[in-house]
Amino acid sequence: MNDRTSGSERAEREELARLLPAPAERDLPLGRHLHHKDTLMRLIDQDGDRSAAHPSPGPRPRPRPRLLRPAVLLPAAGLALGGVLLTTLAVTGQDGAPAPSTSGTGSRTTAARGAAVLLDRIASVAGKSGEQAVDEDQFVYVKTLQTQNDGDFGGPVKLTGPREREVWMAQKAKPVIDVGLIHEDGSYFPITVGVPDGETAVGVPAGLSRPTYTWLASLPTDPDALLRRLGSEIVRDQDSRDTPAEDRDQDQDAFDAIGELLRETVMPPRTAAALYKAAAKIPGVTEDSDAVDAAGRHGVGVARDNTRTGERTAWIFDSTTLEYLGERSYLVRNTTRGKKGTLTHASAVLERAVVDALREEPSTTT
């Protein structure tokens, strides 16, 4: 009798189980999704590097302005890993690859927190710097020391020695064709832009590609609003160059855009503070405790890795005054351009000023 009762209860439970809805699948936490995505992308990049090192015979493709990851036709190794990860997750809900080192994760988290604290301090100092009056007929003058890559696109890095570069940038808001002037290697090179339009040429207005002091001062000072504004400016600029949407990395683009704005401009204090606070909100930004600019000055760095090119770029600041010193880029993995650790670019800002004419150099008291 006990056996019959037990069998009856089992039958009832099975019937109830069939009537109940299937349990919902448990989603992975966001952090694990990002981990799988990063792992997949790293292997895709590595596969791309191997393919580049052993190209198949055939016509050589035209170089592109950026090292881009294929969006649809993924390398075989990347597809294989992607299938393994997706299958493992769908069946077991667990990570098919070994879990990352706890110490490594902690180090990255600590570096990210350090960058946020550092950028907040830098923003506070930058916001207290002096405001400047810049007339539209004047020029922003920036003198830098540059170590640049003179190698072929995508080929091995060939660095130049440090050399001085002077830039004069026009401050007119309206579209201009004669944007400014560069003095380098003993020669002057006019910066002339413009797209032919019938019998005339269309100049470039003040904006992200030609950041005047007045335009910079017009940017939002709320970090979130500023990131949105930069994002729309970047998309507009990329659309004008027919950059495919799938080839864009919004976070890296935002970091690069802020870096460009810091490099050869005279920055309004409130805008500078907002840019540093906005940079602190970009995922992947970390602190570099010891970075060296092109002049050999040591400082603290704010860095981010470009996962597509395998390159890390660090903005360098004086460890005492927190003044912007320059920038440094180097490889964080072996690529066709060089081995991990290879320096690809370095700069150092030596002087910034506002002058009244091209080729005019500021006095030592400016």
C-alpha positions as CSV (number, residue, x, y, z in Angstrom):
1,M,0.0,0.0,0.0
2,N,2.8,2.4,0.7
3,D,4.3,1.7,-2.7
4,R,0.9,2.5,-4.4
5,T,0.7,5.8,-2.4
6,S,4.2,6.7,-3.3
7,G,3.6,6.0,-7.0
8,S,0.4,8.1,-6.9
9,E,2.2,11.0,-5.3
10,R,4.9,10.9,-7.9
11,A,2.3,10.9,-10.7
12,E,0.6,13.9,-9.2
13,R,3.8,15.8,-8.9
14,E,4.7,15.0,-12.5
15,E,1.3,16.2,-13.7
16,L,1.6,19.5,-11.7
17,A,5.1,20.0,-13.1
18,R,3.7,19.7,-16.6
19,L,1.0,22.3,-15.9
20,L,3.4,24.8,-14.4
21,P,5.2,27.3,-16.7
22,A,8.9,26.6,-17.5
23,P,11.3,28.4,-15.1
24,A,12.8,31.5,-16.6
25,E,16.3,31.3,-17.8
26,R,18.7,33.1,-15.5
27,D,20.6,35.9,-17.2
28,L,24.3,36.3,-16.6
29,P,25.3,39.4,-14.7
30,L,26.5,42.3,-16.8
31,G,30.1,41.8,-15.8
32,R,30.2,38.3,-17.0
33,H,28.7,39.3,-20.4
34,L,31.4,41.9,-20.7
35,H,34.0,39.4,-19.8
36,H,32.9,37.0,-22.6
37,K,32.7,39.9,-25.0
38,D,36.2,41.1,-24.2
39,T,37.6,37.5,-24.4
40,L,36.0,37.0,-27.8
41,M,37.3,40.4,-29.1
42,R,40.8,39.8,-27.9
43,L,41.0,36.4,-29.7
44,I,39.5,38.0,-32.9
45,D,42.2,40.7,-32.7
46,Q,44.9,38.1,-32.2
47,D,43.6,36.0,-35.1
48,G,43.7,39.2,-37.2
49,D,47.3,39.9,-36.2
50,R,48.3,36.3,-37.2
51,S,46.5,36.8,-40.6
52,A,48.3,40.0,-41.2
53,A,51.6,38.4,-40.4
54,H,50.9,35.6,-43.0
55,P,48.8,37.2,-45.7
56,S,47.3,35.2,-48.5
57,P,48.6,36.0,-52.0
58,G,46.6,38.4,-54.0
59,P,46.2,42.2,-54.6
60,R,47.2,44.3,-51.7
61,P,44.2,46.2,-50.2
62,R,44.2,50.0,-50.0
63,P,45.3,51.1,-46.5
64,R,42.5,52.5,-44.3
65,P,42.9,55.3,-41.8
66,R,42.2,53.0,-38.8
67,L,42.9,49.4,-37.9
68,L,39.4,48.0,-38.1
69,R,37.9,44.7,-36.8
70,P,35.7,42.9,-39.4
71,A,32.1,43.4,-38.3
72,V,30.5,40.4,-40.1
73,L,33.1,38.1,-41.5
74,L,35.0,37.1,-38.3
75,P,38.2,35.1,-38.4
76,A,37.8,31.4,-37.9
77,A,39.4,31.3,-34.4
78,G,37.0,34.1,-33.3
79,L,34.0,32.3,-34.7
80,A,35.0,29.0,-33.1
81,L,35.5,30.6,-29.7
82,G,32.2,32.5,-30.0
83,G,30.4,29.3,-30.8
84,V,32.0,27.6,-27.8
85,L,31.1,30.4,-25.4
86,L,27.6,30.8,-26.6
87,T,26.9,27.1,-26.5
88,T,28.4,26.7,-23.1
89,L,26.4,29.6,-21.7
90,A,23.1,28.4,-23.3
91,V,23.5,24.9,-21.9
92,T,25.1,25.4,-18.5
93,G,24.8,29.1,-17.8
94,Q,28.5,28.9,-16.7
95,D,31.7,30.3,-18.0
96,G,33.4,27.9,-20.4
97,A,36.8,29.6,-20.1
98,P,38.9,29.8,-16.9
99,A,37.8,32.6,-14.5
100,P,40.1,35.6,-14.7
101,S,42.6,36.1,-11.9
102,T,41.0,37.8,-8.9
103,S,44.2,39.8,-8.3
104,G,44.2,41.1,-11.9
105,T,40.5,42.1,-11.7
106,G,41.2,43.9,-8.4
107,S,44.2,45.7,-10.0
108,R,42.1,46.9,-12.9
109,T,39.3,48.0,-10.5
110,T,41.8,49.8,-8.3
111,A,43.4,51.5,-11.3
112,A,39.9,52.6,-12.6
113,R,39.0,54.0,-9.1
114,G,42.4,55.7,-9.0
115,A,41.8,57.3,-12.4
116,A,38.4,58.7,-11.2
117,V,39.9,60.2,-8.1
118,L,42.9,61.6,-10.1
119,L,40.6,63.1,-12.8
120,D,38.5,64.8,-10.1
121,R,41.6,66.4,-8.6
122,I,42.8,67.5,-12.0
123,A,39.4,68.9,-12.8
124,S,39.4,70.9,-9.6
125,V,42.8,72.4,-10.4
126,A,41.9,73.1,-14.0
127,G,38.7,74.9,-13.1
128,K,40.6,77.4,-11.0
129,S,43.1,78.4,-13.8
130,G,42.8,81.8,-15.3
131,E,40.2,82.7,-17.9
132,Q,41.6,84.3,-21.1
133,A,40.1,86.8,-23.5
134,V,40.7,85.6,-27.1
135,D,39.7,87.7,-30.1
136,E,38.6,86.2,-33.4
137,D,41.5,87.9,-35.1
138,Q,44.1,86.3,-32.8
139,F,45.8,82.9,-32.9
140,V,46.3,80.2,-30.3
141,Y,50.0,79.3,-30.2
142,V,51.2,75.9,-28.8
143,K,54.8,74.7,-28.8
144,T,55.4,71.0,-28.3
145,L,58.1,68.4,-28.5
146,Q,57.0,65.4,-30.6
147,T,58.3,61.9,-31.1
148,Q,56.4,60.5,-34.1
149,N,56.0,57.3,-36.1
150,D,57.4,57.7,-39.6
151,G,56.8,54.0,-40.5
152,D,54.3,52.8,-43.2
153,F,50.7,52.4,-42.2
154,G,50.2,49.1,-40.4
155,G,53.9,48.4,-40.7
156,P,56.7,48.3,-38.1
157,V,56.9,51.5,-35.9
158,K,59.9,53.8,-36.9
159,L,60.1,56.6,-34.4
160,T,61.7,59.9,-35.1
161,G,63.8,61.6,-32.4
162,P,62.1,64.3,-30.3
163,R,61.6,67.5,-32.4
164,E,60.0,70.8,-31.7
165,R,56.7,71.8,-33.3
166,E,55.0,75.2,-33.2
167,V,51.4,75.6,-34.2
168,W,49.3,78.8,-34.8
169,M,45.6,78.1,-35.0
170,A,43.0,80.7,-36.3
171,Q,40.2,81.6,-33.9
172,K,37.6,82.8,-36.3
173,A,34.2,81.2,-35.8
174,K,33.1,81.3,-39.4
175,P,34.3,78.7,-41.9
176,V,37.9,79.3,-42.9
177,I,40.2,77.8,-45.4
178,D,43.5,79.0,-44.0
179,V,43.2,77.3,-40.6
180,G,46.7,78.0,-39.3
181,L,50.4,77.4,-39.6
182,I,52.9,74.7,-38.5
183,H,56.7,75.3,-37.9
184,E,58.6,72.1,-37.9
185,D,62.1,71.0,-39.0
186,G,63.0,74.6,-39.9
187,S,60.1,75.0,-42.3
188,Y,56.7,76.6,-42.2
189,F,53.7,74.6,-43.5
190,P,50.3,76.3,-43.9
191,I,47.3,74.4,-42.7
192,T,44.9,74.9,-45.5
193,V,41.6,73.0,-45.7
194,G,38.5,73.2,-47.8
195,V,36.3,71.1,-50.0
196,P,35.8,72.2,-53.7
197,D,32.2,73.4,-54.3
198,G,31.9,74.5,-57.9
199,E,34.3,77.5,-58.3
200,T,34.6,78.1,-54.6
201,A,35.9,76.2,-51.6
202,V,34.0,75.5,-48.4
203,G,36.1,76.2,-45.3
204,V,35.8,74.5,-41.9
205,P,33.8,76.2,-39.1
206,A,34.8,76.2,-35.5
207,G,34.0,72.8,-34.0
208,L,35.5,69.5,-33.0
209,S,37.9,69.4,-36.0
210,R,38.8,73.1,-35.5
211,P,38.3,73.9,-31.7
212,T,38.6,77.6,-31.1
213,Y,38.6,79.1,-27.6
214,T,35.1,80.5,-28.1
215,W,33.8,77.1,-29.3
216,L,35.3,75.3,-26.4
217,A,33.8,77.8,-24.0
218,S,30.4,77.1,-25.5
219,L,30.5,73.4,-24.7
220,P,28.2,72.0,-21.9
221,T,29.9,71.9,-18.5
222,D,27.8,69.0,-17.2
223,P,29.9,65.9,-17.8
224,D,27.0,63.7,-19.1
225,A,25.8,66.5,-21.4
226,L,29.3,67.1,-22.6
227,L,29.8,63.4,-23.5
228,R,26.5,63.4,-25.5
229,R,27.6,66.6,-27.3
230,L,31.0,65.1,-28.2
231,G,29.3,61.9,-29.3
232,S,27.1,63.8,-31.8
233,E,30.1,65.8,-33.0
234,I,32.1,62.6,-33.5
235,V,29.3,60.9,-35.4
236,R,28.8,63.9,-37.7
237,D,32.6,63.9,-38.4
238,Q,32.7,60.2,-39.1
239,D,29.6,60.4,-41.3
240,S,31.4,63.0,-43.4
241,R,34.3,60.5,-43.8
242,D,31.9,57.6,-44.6
243,T,33.1,55.7,-41.5
244,P,30.8,52.6,-41.2
245,A,28.8,52.5,-38.0
246,E,30.0,49.1,-37.1
247,D,33.6,50.3,-37.2
248,R,33.0,52.8,-34.4
249,D,33.9,52.4,-30.7
250,Q,32.0,55.2,-28.9
251,D,34.1,55.0,-25.7
252,Q,37.4,55.0,-27.5
253,D,36.2,57.8,-29.8
254,A,35.2,59.9,-26.8
255,F,38.6,59.3,-25.1
256,D,40.5,60.2,-28.3
257,A,38.4,63.3,-28.9
258,I,39.1,64.6,-25.4
259,G,42.8,63.9,-25.9
260,E,42.8,65.8,-29.1
261,L,41.2,68.8,-27.5
262,L,43.8,68.8,-24.7
263,R,46.8,68.6,-27.0
264,E,47.1,71.9,-29.0
265,T,44.6,74.3,-27.6
266,V,44.3,77.0,-25.0
267,M,41.5,75.7,-22.8
268,P,38.8,77.7,-21.0
269,P,38.9,76.6,-17.3
270,R,35.3,75.5,-17.0
271,T,35.6,73.5,-20.2
272,A,38.8,71.8,-19.1
273,A,37.2,70.8,-15.7
274,A,34.2,69.4,-17.5
275,L,36.3,67.4,-20.0
276,Y,38.3,65.8,-17.1
277,K,35.1,64.9,-15.3
278,A,33.6,63.5,-18.5
279,A,36.7,61.4,-19.1
280,A,36.2,59.8,-15.6
281,K,32.9,58.4,-16.9
282,I,34.4,56.6,-19.9
283,P,34.6,52.9,-19.2
284,G,38.1,51.4,-19.4
285,V,40.0,54.6,-18.2
286,T,42.7,53.7,-15.7
287,E,45.5,55.4,-13.8
288,D,49.1,55.1,-14.9
289,S,51.2,55.8,-11.8
290,D,54.4,56.7,-13.7
291,A,54.2,58.0,-17.3
292,V,57.0,59.9,-19.1
293,D,56.4,62.6,-21.8
294,A,58.6,63.3,-24.9
295,A,60.7,65.8,-22.8
296,G,61.5,63.0,-20.3
297,R,59.3,64.5,-17.6
298,H,57.8,62.0,-15.2
299,G,54.2,62.3,-14.1
300,V,50.9,60.5,-13.4
301,G,48.9,59.3,-16.3
302,V,45.3,58.7,-17.2
303,A,45.2,55.9,-19.8
304,R,42.9,53.8,-21.9
305,D,43.6,50.7,-24.1
306,N,42.4,50.7,-27.7
307,T,41.4,47.0,-28.0
308,R,41.3,47.2,-31.8
309,T,44.9,48.5,-32.3
310,G,46.4,47.0,-29.2
311,E,47.6,50.5,-28.2
312,R,47.5,52.3,-24.9
313,T,47.4,56.1,-24.8
314,A,48.1,58.0,-21.6
315,W,47.6,61.7,-20.8
316,I,50.4,62.8,-18.6
317,F,50.1,65.3,-15.7
318,D,52.6,66.8,-13.3
319,S,52.4,64.8,-10.1
320,T,52.5,67.9,-8.0
321,T,50.7,70.7,-9.9
322,L,48.5,68.3,-11.9
323,E,49.2,70.5,-15.0
324,Y,48.9,68.7,-18.4
325,L,52.4,67.8,-19.6
326,G,51.8,65.7,-22.7
327,E,50.8,62.3,-24.1
328,R,52.3,58.9,-24.6
329,S,51.2,55.8,-26.7
330,Y,52.6,52.3,-26.7
331,L,51.6,48.8,-27.7
332,V,50.1,46.5,-25.0
333,R,50.3,43.4,-27.1
334,N,52.4,42.1,-30.0
335,T,51.1,43.2,-33.4
336,T,52.5,43.7,-36.9
337,R,53.6,47.2,-35.8
338,G,55.9,45.9,-33.1
339,K,56.2,44.0,-29.8
340,K,54.4,44.7,-26.6
341,G,55.8,47.8,-25.0
342,T,56.9,49.4,-28.2
343,L,56.5,53.2,-28.0
344,T,54.4,54.6,-30.9
345,H,54.1,58.3,-30.1
346,A,55.0,60.8,-27.4
347,S,54.5,64.5,-27.0
348,A,55.3,67.2,-24.4
349,V,53.7,70.7,-24.3
350,L,56.3,73.3,-23.8
351,E,54.3,76.5,-24.1
352,R,50.8,77.8,-24.8
353,A,49.7,81.4,-25.5
354,V,47.5,83.7,-27.5
355,V,49.2,85.8,-30.1
356,D,48.2,88.5,-32.6
357,A,49.8,87.1,-35.8
358,L,51.1,84.0,-37.5
359,R,54.8,83.3,-36.8
360,E,54.6,85.5,-33.7
361,E,56.1,83.8,-30.7
362,P,55.0,84.8,-27.2
363,S,57.4,86.7,-25.0
364,T,59.0,84.9,-22.0
365,T,56.7,86.9,-19.7
366,T,53.4,85.8,-21.4
